[in-house]
Amino acid sequence: MKKLFCTIFGHHFSVSKKVTSHIKEYSCVHCGKQVTTDVSGNLSNLTPELREINQTLELIYQKRHAAHTHQQVA
């Protein structure tokens, strides 16, 4: 039934994870479909490969952001 709703009205995506300030993962509130922003800023299906890329980007982003914050404090 939920998939039928999305088929008729389209997906209603909400942010499920903020990877970086520009890249986010989204999940449909009705059917649970997961997508992410790609290099062009478009939504792409969240494949295992893209999930792994997002995890790596998140680690790099967190390390860089933490190092930048630490330099400003010192």
Buried (B, 14 or more C-beta within 10 A) or exposed (E): EEEEBBEEEEBEBEEBBEBBEEBBBBBBBBBEBBBBBEEEEEEEEBEEEBBEBBEEBBEEBEEEEEEEEEEEEE
